Amino acid sequence: MAAAARLFIRGANSKLSIAPSSLGVTLLKLSPNCSSRTKTQRRHATHFTFQPDPVPSQYGPTQKMNLFQSITSALDNTLASDPTAVIFGEDVAFGGVFRCTVGLRDKYGKDRVFNTPLCEQGIVGFGIGVAVAGATAIAEIQFADYIFPAFDQIVNEAAKYRYRSGNLFDCGNLTIRAPWGCVGHGALYHSQSPEAFFAHCPGLKIVIPRGPIQAKGLLLSCIADKNPCIFFEPKILYRAAVEQVPEEPYTIPLSQAEILQEGSDVTLVSWGTQIHVLKEVASMAQEKLGVSCEVIDLQTILPWDIETVCKARGSLPVSAYWPTTASLMSLARCHTCTGINQTRRKMAHEESGQSRWSKQDACLSVMRHR
């Protein structure tokens, strides 16, 4: 029966008939003109070429690192400078499945870098407790696809801890790391981009870097930030992305998008791996169509840099890995149609000294530390 099922899956366009067996088992029978050979299917995985950033000179000496090594460097800097910092998650003690914590247990001890049971809800719940007690908690979810068992802890507990206590208590010292996005062969449980589920939740900060330089600086900013942060790491870039990364600690501001390429006709917005796809698209549009494209890396998904996006020129395509329904892409379209005009008017009032806050702004200011 298993073999018949495999043939049924392979031959989706084949004609099948049901034949009774002498053993009393119904079998699937392929028509004579059908072949069981698997047909070649077109793959829809994204192809791109990683484009490294210029070597930063403002942060001191640099070293060649790929993305996972830059993550390790940021964690090493944190453990060295903050005696309360702890790293925990599934298999992090021996370095993790992607080697992001390799060598840290040997260097800082098993009380500061340690394994947890396979229980995402427990990992995040423990992290909330550690952060509320005043320590710096860095939790790892082994794959972003498995973050959903911890959804309640993240959305109902971590995000709302400050709000429900009237700012008496908070778990702002919590940072949750997770490998994110597709690699072309990860199937449903190792390919997802779940940031959209958290982008609608005030009280959190969500960050996705595009390369090693941004990964280290943004991760250190998340760890230092006084809000619970989710830091998604594009796993396809762990080894494919290589840059000259500063050895010393440095931070890159959160909620601040970066304009990577100036343009006058169209503005392309994305984050993470997709930025490299858009940079290639911008070059093709200029070369083949004469269209000048501006490229913006959002970097922080929540709270995102509305001001920079509002100043975008021309139409505003948003490119991402997630489904379009109720996603940040939908939110961007809403802002493009209505909210951007309101935001522009608000910016104009602020520039003239007449600052106005909406009810939504007031709510978010309570939920987040300012």
C-alpha positions in Angstrom: 0.0 0.0 0.0 2.9 2.4 0.7 4.3 1.8 -2.8 0.8 2.4 -4.3 0.5 5.6 -2.3 3.9 6.8 -3.6 2.9 6.1 -7.1 -0.4 8.0 -6.6 1.5 11.0 -5.3 4.0 10.9 -8.2 1.5 10.4 -10.9 -0.9 13.2 -10.1 -1.9 13.5 -13.7 -2.0 9.8 -14.4 -5.2 7.7 -14.8 -5.7 5.4 -12.0 -8.2 2.5 -11.5 -9.1 0.6 -8.4 -8.7 -3.2 -8.6 -9.8 -5.7 -6.0 -7.1 -8.1 -4.7 -7.5 -11.8 -3.9 -6.2 -10.9 -0.5 -9.1 -8.6 0.1 -7.0 -5.5 -0.1 -7.9 -2.8 -2.6 -5.0 -1.7 -4.8 -4.4 1.3 -7.0 -3.6 0.3 -10.6 -1.8 2.5 -13.1 -3.1 2.7 -16.7 -0.7 1.1 -19.3 0.2 4.4 -20.9 1.4 5.9 -17.6 4.9 6.0 -16.3 5.8 6.0 -12.6 8.9 8.0 -13.3 8.9 11.3 -11.4 8.4 14.3 -13.7 10.8 17.2 -13.5 9.2 20.0 -11.5 10.1 23.7 -11.6 11.5 24.8 -8.3 10.4 28.1 -6.9 13.2 28.7 -4.4 14.6 32.2 -4.4 18.0 32.5 -6.1 20.2 35.5 -5.2 23.8 36.6 -4.9 24.9 37.9 -1.5 26.2 41.5 -1.8 28.5 42.4 1.1 28.4 45.9 2.6 31.5 48.2 2.6 33.9 47.6 5.4 32.9 49.7 8.4 35.7 51.9 9.7 34.0 53.6 12.6 34.1 50.6 14.9 37.8 49.7 15.0 39.6 46.6 13.6 37.5 44.1 11.6 37.7 40.4 10.9 36.3 38.2 8.2 33.2 36.5 9.5 30.2 34.8 8.1 26.8 35.4 9.7 26.8 32.7 12.3 30.3 33.8 13.4 29.1 37.4 13.8 26.3 36.1 16.0 28.8 34.2 18.1 31.0 37.3 18.4 28.0 39.4 19.6 27.1 36.7 22.2 30.8 36.5 23.3 30.9 40.3 23.7 27.7 40.2 25.8 28.8 37.4 28.1 32.2 39.1 28.6 30.7 42.5 29.5 27.5 41.4 31.4 28.0 39.0 34.3 24.2 38.4 34.5 23.9 37.3 30.9 22.8 33.7 30.3 22.3 31.8 27.0 19.9 28.8 26.9 18.0 26.7 24.4 18.0 23.3 22.8 21.6 22.1 22.1 23.2 25.5 22.7 25.8 24.0 25.1 27.7 22.2 22.4 27.3 25.1 19.9 23.8 24.6 18.5 22.8 23.1 15.2 24.1 26.1 13.3 27.2 26.5 15.6 26.2 30.0 16.7 27.2 29.3 20.4 30.2 27.2 19.7 32.9 27.5 22.4 30.9 29.7 24.7 30.1 27.1 27.3 33.8 26.2 27.6 34.7 29.8 27.9 32.0 31.0 30.3 30.9 27.9 32.1 27.9 25.6 32.1 25.9 27.9 34.5 25.8 30.6 31.8 25.4 28.6 28.6 23.2 25.6 29.0 20.8 23.3 27.3 17.0 23.2 28.0 14.4 20.5 27.5 12.7 20.4 24.1 9.9 22.7 25.1 9.7 26.1 23.4 7.0 27.3 25.8 9.2 26.4 28.7 12.2 28.1 27.2 10.5 31.4 26.7 8.7 31.2 30.1 12.0 30.6 31.8 13.5 33.5 29.9 10.7 35.8 31.1 11.4 34.8 34.7 15.1 35.4 34.3 14.6 38.8 32.8 12.0 39.9 35.4 14.6 38.9 38.1 17.0 41.4 36.5 19.4 39.2 34.6 20.0 39.3 30.8 18.2 36.4 29.2 19.1 35.2 25.7 16.9 32.4 24.6 17.3 30.3 21.4 14.4 28.7 19.6 16.2 26.1 17.4 14.0 26.9 14.3 11.6 29.8 13.9 9.0 27.3 12.7 8.9 25.9 16.3 8.2 29.2 18.0 4.5 28.7 17.9 4.2 26.6 21.1 5.7 29.7 22.9 3.3 32.1 21.2 1.2 32.5 24.4 4.2 33.2 26.5 5.6 35.8 24.0 2.3 37.6 23.2 0.4 37.4 26.4 3.2 37.4 28.9 6.4 39.0 27.6 4.8 41.7 25.4 2.3 42.8 28.1 4.4 42.4 31.3 5.2 46.1 31.6 1.6 47.2 30.6 -0.2 44.9 33.1 2.0 46.0 36.0 1.7 49.8 35.3 5.5 49.8 34.5 6.4 48.5 37.9 7.9 45.3 36.4 9.1 44.3 33.0 11.0 41.6 31.1 12.8 44.0 28.8 16.1 42.0 29.3 14.7 39.1 27.2 16.0 38.5 23.7 14.7 35.5 21.7 16.9 34.3 18.8 15.7 32.0 16.1 16.9 30.8 12.7 14.5 32.1 10.1 13.4 31.7 6.5 13.8 29.2 3.7 16.9 27.5 2.4 15.3 25.6 -0.5 15.1 22.1 1.1 13.7 22.7 4.6 10.1 21.7 3.9 7.3 23.0 6.1 8.9 22.8 9.5 12.3 24.4 8.6 11.4 27.1 6.1 8.9 29.5 7.7 9.0 33.2 8.2 6.7 33.8 11.2 7.4 37.5 11.9 4.0 38.5 10.6 2.3 36.8 13.5 4.2 39.0 16.0 4.2 42.2 13.9 0.6 42.9 15.2 1.6 42.7 18.9 2.6 46.0 20.7 5.2 45.5 23.3 7.7 43.5 21.2 10.5 44.5 18.9 11.2 42.3 15.9 14.5 42.5 14.0 15.9 40.7 10.9 19.4 41.5 9.6 20.6 41.2 6.0 24.2 40.3 6.7 26.9 39.7 9.3 27.7 43.4 10.0 24.0 44.2 10.7 23.6 40.9 12.5 26.1 41.7 15.2 25.2 45.3 15.6 21.4 44.7 15.7 21.7 41.7 18.0 23.7 43.7 20.5 21.1 46.5 20.3 18.3 44.0 21.0 20.2 42.6 24.0 20.7 46.1 25.3 17.2 47.3 24.6 14.7 47.5 27.5 12.0 45.7 25.6 11.6 42.0 24.8 13.0 41.5 21.3 12.7 38.7 18.8 15.8 38.4 16.6 15.3 36.3 13.5 18.4 35.1 11.7 18.3 34.2 8.0 19.7 30.7 8.1 20.5 30.6 4.4 23.0 33.4 5.1 24.7 31.7 8.0 27.6 30.5 5.8 26.8 32.2 2.5 27.1 35.7 3.8 30.7 36.8 4.6 31.8 40.4 5.5 34.5 42.2 7.4 32.9 42.5 10.8 34.2 44.7 13.7 35.7 42.7 16.5 34.7 45.1 19.3 31.1 45.6 20.4 29.0 48.1 18.5 25.3 48.8 18.1 23.0 49.7 15.2 19.9 51.6 16.1 16.6 49.7 16.2 13.5 51.0 14.4 15.7 52.8 11.8 15.5 51.7 8.2 18.5 52.0 6.0 18.4 53.4 2.4 20.8 51.2 0.5 20.3 52.7 -2.9 18.9 56.0 -4.0 16.2 56.1 -6.7 13.5 58.4 -8.1 10.9 56.2 -9.8 10.1 53.2 -7.5 10.9 52.4 -3.8 11.5 48.7 -3.0 11.2 47.7 0.7 12.2 44.5 2.3 14.4 42.9 5.0 16.7 40.0 5.6 17.6 37.7 2.7 15.1 39.4 0.3 17.2 42.6 0.3 19.8 40.9 -1.9 17.1 39.8 -4.3 15.7 43.4 -4.5 19.2 44.8 -5.1 19.5 42.6 -8.2 16.0 43.5 -9.3 16.9 47.2 -9.0 19.9 46.7 -11.2 17.9 44.8 -13.8 15.2 47.5 -13.8 17.7 50.2 -14.4 19.6 48.3 -17.1 16.6 46.9 -19.0 13.8 49.4 -18.3 15.5 52.6 -17.4 13.7 52.6 -14.1 15.4 54.2 -11.1 14.8 52.1 -7.9 15.3 53.1 -4.3 16.0 50.1 -2.0 15.2 50.3 1.7 16.1 47.7 4.3 13.5 47.9 7.0 15.8 46.0 9.5 13.3 46.4 12.4 9.9 44.9 11.6 8.2 46.2 14.8 8.2 49.1 15.5 9.1 49.9 11.8 10.5 53.1 10.5 7.4 54.8 9.1 9.1 58.1 8.6 11.7 56.7 6.2 9.1 54.7 4.3 6.8 57.7 4.1 9.4 59.7 2.2 9.6 57.0 -0.4 9.3 58.0 -4.0 7.0 56.6 -6.6 5.2 53.3 -6.0 6.0 51.2 -3.0 6.4 47.4 -3.6 7.1 45.4 -0.5 8.8 42.0 -1.0 8.8 39.3 1.7 8.7 35.5 2.2 5.5 35.4 4.1 1.8 35.0 2.9 0.2 38.3 2.0 -3.0 38.0 4.0 -3.0 40.1 7.1 0.8 40.5 7.0 3.1 43.5 7.3 2.8 43.7 3.5 -0.9 44.3 3.9 -0.2 46.8 6.6 2.2 48.6 4.3 -0.4 48.7 1.6 -2.9 50.3 4.0 -0.3 52.9 5.0 0.4 53.5 1.3 -3.3 54.1 0.6 -4.4 56.0 3.7 -2.0 56.0 6.7 1.0 57.5 4.9 -1.0 60.6 4.2 -2.0 60.9 7.8 1.6 60.2 8.9 2.9 62.9 6.6 0.4 65.4 8.0 1.5 64.4 11.5 5.2 64.9 10.6 4.3 68.3 9.2 2.6 69.2 12.5 5.7 68.0 14.4 8.0 70.1 12.3 5.8 73.1 12.9 5.9 72.5 16.6 2.3 71.2 16.8 2.9 67.6 17.7 -0.1 65.3 17.9 -0.5 61.8 19.2 -3.2 59.4 18.2 -4.8 56.9 20.6 -2.7 54.2 18.9 0.5 56.1 19.6 -0.5 56.6 23.2 -1.2 52.8 23.6 2.1 51.8 22.0 4.0 54.3 24.2 2.7 52.5 27.3 3.4 49.1 25.9 7.0 49.9 25.0 9.8 51.5 27.0 10.7 55.0 25.8 
